[in-house]
């Protein structure tokens, strides 16, 4: 099993997106898989110009940026992989611009004049399955505790799976990343005992991807659990008074 992760964080290898991918890599490697990382912040991928030259007879499926940036090299790595991980932090309630720019460049790999009916019964056009239809995991992380922050990105990847006919073999959601920062800076802290369990779940997810090509629902639940050890916190945090308490206590923690 050869797994390729694509990190869409603007912080590159300094952010929690990379740290979480590293946990997946540890698990996957322990189960015998090869695990490669592409950090989009370290490569050059120009934005799609919408010039449609890649759709002409003269330049069919050849981007005007061919050999001028790293998009073709990234596509080659995607073709060589058995499974992809699209990892992005949330920026302005959706996936990062780096990740979206990469997806926009898929345009030059598709013949948009060749209309088809997809396996899901959707009207679409030709796609390059060697790039677009690989089994994939979506990994989304963000700073606050509101699930709504990631709703657009989650919906995007689910829609991508349907139009690209790509098996969506795992969904990882990690909110509250400042709490991970706090735990990292205070290794003796006992406020967030679930963090260790989340890390264990990520490594287990890597092992499952290596062995089975998908993440089990149980492992996803453990990986996606709330970091605050309060019973039914996922429900309680919907109430404004609880949110005010969380804001106050979190602010005191970081101020102190």
VOZAVO-901302 format. One record per residue (C-alpha): x, z, y. Coordinates in steps of 0.05 Angstrom, whole numbers, plus 5000, padded with zeros to 4 digits. Layout:
+------+------+------+
!    x !    z !    y !
+------+------+------+
!    X !    Z !    Y !
...
+------+------+------+
END
This chain:
+------+------+------+
!    x !    z !    y !
+------+------+------+
! 5000 ! 5000 ! 5000 !
! 5028 ! 4979 ! 5067 !
! 4993 ! 5013 ! 5126 !
! 5002 ! 4990 ! 5198 !
! 4982 ! 5036 ! 5255 !
! 4973 ! 5010 ! 5325 !
! 4979 ! 5063 ! 5379 !
! 4941 ! 5045 ! 5443 !
! 4962 ! 5105 ! 5484 !
! 4994 ! 5093 ! 5552 !
! 5037 ! 5154 ! 5537 !
! 5066 ! 5119 ! 5477 !
! 5104 ! 5166 ! 5431 !
! 5095 ! 5226 ! 5478 !
! 5020 ! 5234 ! 5468 !
! 4974 ! 5265 ! 5417 !
! 4954 ! 5197 ! 5391 !
! 5025 ! 5188 ! 5365 !
! 5028 ! 5260 ! 5339 !
! 4964 ! 5251 ! 5298 !
! 4989 ! 5185 ! 5271 !
! 5052 ! 5220 ! 5250 !
! 5011 ! 5268 ! 5208 !
! 4977 ! 5209 ! 5174 !
! 5045 ! 5178 ! 5162 !
! 5070 ! 5242 ! 5129 !
! 5012 ! 5243 ! 5081 !
! 5014 ! 5168 ! 5066 !
! 5089 ! 5169 ! 5054 !
! 5083 ! 5228 ! 5006 !
! 5034 ! 5186 ! 4965 !
! 5081 ! 5127 ! 4962 !
! 5054 ! 5082 ! 5017 !
! 5096 ! 5048 ! 5070 !
! 5073 ! 5065 ! 5140 !
! 5092 ! 5025 ! 5201 !
! 5076 ! 5042 ! 5274 !
! 5067 ! 4995 ! 5333 !
! 5067 ! 5029 ! 5401 !
! 5032 ! 4982 ! 5449 !
! 5064 ! 5017 ! 5509 !
! 5132 ! 4993 ! 5484 !
! 5114 ! 4919 ! 5474 !
! 5093 ! 4865 ! 5521 !
! 5023 ! 4836 ! 5512 !
! 4996 ! 4796 ! 5570 !
! 4922 ! 4797 ! 5585 !
! 4880 ! 4739 ! 5562 !
! 4869 ! 4690 ! 5619 !
! 4805 ! 4661 ! 5592 !
! 4835 ! 4592 ! 5604 !
! 4808 ! 4567 ! 5537 !
! 4870 ! 4523 ! 5525 !
! 4875 ! 4553 ! 5455 !
! 4807 ! 4521 ! 5441 !
! 4828 ! 4450 ! 5460 !
! 4848 ! 4396 ! 5411 !
! 4917 ! 4390 ! 5442 !
! 4933 ! 4465 ! 5437 !
! 4886 ! 4487 ! 5381 !
! 4893 ! 4562 ! 5367 !
! 4958 ! 4566 ! 5406 !
! 4959 ! 4614 ! 5464 !
! 4993 ! 4595 ! 5529 !
! 5034 ! 4659 ! 5520 !
! 5061 ! 4637 ! 5452 !
! 5134 ! 4657 ! 5448 !
! 5128 ! 4689 ! 5518 !
! 5105 ! 4758 ! 5497 !
! 5097 ! 4801 ! 5434 !
! 5026 ! 4786 ! 5414 !
! 5045 ! 4736 ! 5359 !
! 5094 ! 4786 ! 5330 !
! 5040 ! 4840 ! 5328 !
! 4992 ! 4791 ! 5294 !
! 5046 ! 4776 ! 5242 !
! 5053 ! 4850 ! 5227 !
! 4978 ! 4856 ! 5221 !
! 4976 ! 4799 ! 5172 !
! 5029 ! 4833 ! 5129 !
! 4991 ! 4899 ! 5125 !
! 4941 ! 4920 ! 5072 !
! 4905 ! 4968 ! 5119 !
! 4904 ! 4979 ! 5195 !
! 4896 ! 5041 ! 5237 !
! 4871 ! 5029 ! 5308 !
! 4888 ! 5092 ! 5347 !
! 4868 ! 5101 ! 5420 !
! 4858 ! 5157 ! 5469 !
! 4797 ! 5155 ! 5513 !
! 4806 ! 5128 ! 5583 !
! 4744 ! 5126 ! 5627 !
! 4698 ! 5137 ! 5568 !
! 4725 ! 5080 ! 5525 !
! 4786 ! 5055 ! 5488 !
! 4851 ! 5045 ! 5527 !
! 4866 ! 4982 ! 5566 !
! 4927 ! 4970 ! 5521 !
! 4883 ! 4968 ! 5459 !
! 4829 ! 4925 ! 5491 !
! 4881 ! 4876 ! 5517 !
! 4906 ! 4867 ! 5446 !
! 4836 ! 4854 ! 5420 !
! 4823 ! 4805 ! 5476 !
! 4882 ! 4764 ! 5452 !
! 4848 ! 4754 ! 5385 !
! 4811 ! 4698 ! 5421 !
! 4869 ! 4651 ! 5408 !
! 4864 ! 4664 ! 5333 !
! 4791 ! 4642 ! 5329 !
! 4757 ! 4575 ! 5335 !
! 4699 ! 4593 ! 5379 !
! 4668 ! 4524 ! 5372 !
! 4659 ! 4535 ! 5297 !
! 4594 ! 4574 ! 5296 !
! 4576 ! 4612 ! 5233 !
! 4531 ! 4666 ! 5204 !
! 4571 ! 4727 ! 5186 !
! 4565 ! 4766 ! 5122 !
! 4524 ! 4817 ! 5161 !
! 4475 ! 4764 ! 5184 !
! 4503 ! 4760 ! 5255 !
! 4512 ! 4695 ! 5293 !
! 4585 ! 4691 ! 5308 !
! 4642 ! 4641 ! 5304 !
! 4703 ! 4629 ! 5261 !
! 4751 ! 4688 ! 5255 !
! 4820 ! 4693 ! 5225 !
! 4808 ! 4743 ! 5168 !
! 4883 ! 4754 ! 5158 !
! 4883 ! 4788 ! 5226 !
! 4812 ! 4809 ! 5242 !
! 4781 ! 4827 ! 5174 !
! 4832 ! 4878 ! 5148 !
! 4805 ! 4945 ! 5125 !
! 4816 ! 4993 ! 5183 !
! 4812 ! 5065 ! 5206 !
! 4793 ! 5083 ! 5277 !
! 4827 ! 5143 ! 5307 !
! 4800 ! 5166 ! 5375 !
! 4826 ! 5226 ! 5413 !
! 4807 ! 5255 ! 5480 !
! 4818 ! 5316 ! 5523 !
! 4751 ! 5349 ! 5533 !
! 4700 ! 5376 ! 5484 !
! 4642 ! 5329 ! 5499 !
! 4627 ! 5282 ! 5441 !
! 4595 ! 5234 ! 5491 !
! 4664 ! 5218 ! 5518 !
! 4681 ! 5179 ! 5454 !
! 4612 ! 5148 ! 5442 !
! 4629 ! 5080 ! 5472 !
! 4694 ! 5074 ! 5433 !
! 4661 ! 5096 ! 5368 !
! 4606 ! 5044 ! 5378 !
! 4658 ! 4991 ! 5394 !
! 4695 ! 5000 ! 5329 !
! 4631 ! 5000 ! 5288 !
! 4609 ! 4936 ! 5321 !
! 4679 ! 4906 ! 5311 !
! 4672 ! 4921 ! 5237 !
! 4607 ! 4883 ! 5232 !
! 4627 ! 4821 ! 5271 !
! 4697 ! 4817 ! 5242 !
! 4673 ! 4831 ! 5171 !
! 4725 ! 4886 ! 5167 !
! 4714 ! 4947 ! 5122 !
! 4713 ! 5009 ! 5166 !
! 4746 ! 5058 ! 5118 !
! 4753 ! 5119 ! 5162 !
! 4732 ! 5148 ! 5229 !
! 4776 ! 5203 ! 5258 !
! 4755 ! 5238 ! 5322 !
! 4798 ! 5290 ! 5356 !
! 4773 ! 5324 ! 5418 !
! 4802 ! 5383 ! 5456 !
! 4874 ! 5357 ! 5457 !
! 4895 ! 5407 ! 5512 !
! 4881 ! 5460 ! 5459 !
! 4932 ! 5425 ! 5415 !
! 4980 ! 5427 ! 5474 !
! 4968 ! 5502 ! 5482 !
! 4980 ! 5516 ! 5408 !
! 5043 ! 5474 ! 5409 !
! 5070 ! 5512 ! 5468 !
! 5049 ! 5580 ! 5439 !
! 5068 ! 5576 ! 5364 !
! 5049 ! 5649 ! 5353 !
! 4979 ! 5640 ! 5381 !
! 4919 ! 5660 ! 5339 !
! 4864 ! 5632 ! 5384 !
! 4856 ! 5567 ! 5345 !
! 4867 ! 5578 ! 5270 !
! 4831 ! 5513 ! 5254 !
! 4887 ! 5471 ! 5283 !
! 4930 ! 5481 ! 5221 !
! 4871 ! 5460 ! 5178 !
! 4861 ! 5398 ! 5220 !
! 4934 ! 5379 ! 5210 !
! 4927 ! 5389 ! 5135 !
! 4865 ! 5344 ! 5136 !
! 4904 ! 5289 ! 5172 !
! 4959 ! 5291 ! 5120 !
! 4906 ! 5290 ! 5065 !
! 4874 ! 5230 ! 5099 !
! 4941 ! 5195 ! 5096 !
! 4947 ! 5209 ! 5022 !
! 4877 ! 5183 ! 5009 !
! 4890 ! 5119 ! 5047 !
! 4953 ! 5108 ! 5005 !
! 4917 ! 5122 ! 4939 !
! 4846 ! 5097 ! 4951 !
! 4847 ! 5055 ! 5014 !
! 4796 ! 5099 ! 5049 !
! 4785 ! 5170 ! 5076 !
! 4734 ! 5213 ! 5040 !
! 4675 ! 5240 ! 5080 !
! 4698 ! 5311 ! 5064 !
! 4768 ! 5299 ! 5092 !
! 4738 ! 5267 ! 5154 !
! 4695 ! 5328 ! 5165 !
! 4756 ! 5373 ! 5161 !
! 4797 ! 5328 ! 5207 !
! 4741 ! 5322 ! 5258 !
! 4720 ! 5395 ! 5260 !
! 4715 ! 5433 ! 5326 !
! 4778 ! 5471 ! 5344 !
! 4740 ! 5530 ! 5373 !
! 4725 ! 5579 ! 5316 !
! 4655 ! 5597 ! 5338 !
! 4599 ! 5589 ! 5287 !
! 4557 ! 5527 ! 5301 !
! 4599 ! 5512 ! 5363 !
! 4581 ! 5438 ! 5356 !
! 4509 ! 5456 ! 5370 !
! 4522 ! 5513 ! 5419 !
! 4565 ! 5470 ! 5465 !
! 4504 ! 5429 ! 5482 !
! 4478 ! 5487 ! 5524 !
! 4500 ! 5492 ! 5597 !
! 4512 ! 5568 ! 5596 !
! 4559 ! 5560 ! 5536 !
! 4595 ! 5504 ! 5571 !
! 4607 ! 5548 ! 5631 !
! 4636 ! 5602 ! 5587 !
! 4682 ! 5552 ! 5553 !
! 4706 ! 5525 ! 5620 !
! 4719 ! 5595 ! 5646 !
! 4756 ! 5620 ! 5584 !
! 4797 ! 5556 ! 5578 !
! 4817 ! 5559 ! 5650 !
! 4838 ! 5632 ! 5643 !
! 4879 ! 5613 ! 5581 !
! 4918 ! 5559 ! 5617 !
! 4925 ! 5599 ! 5681 !
! 4951 ! 5658 ! 5642 !
+------+------+------+
END
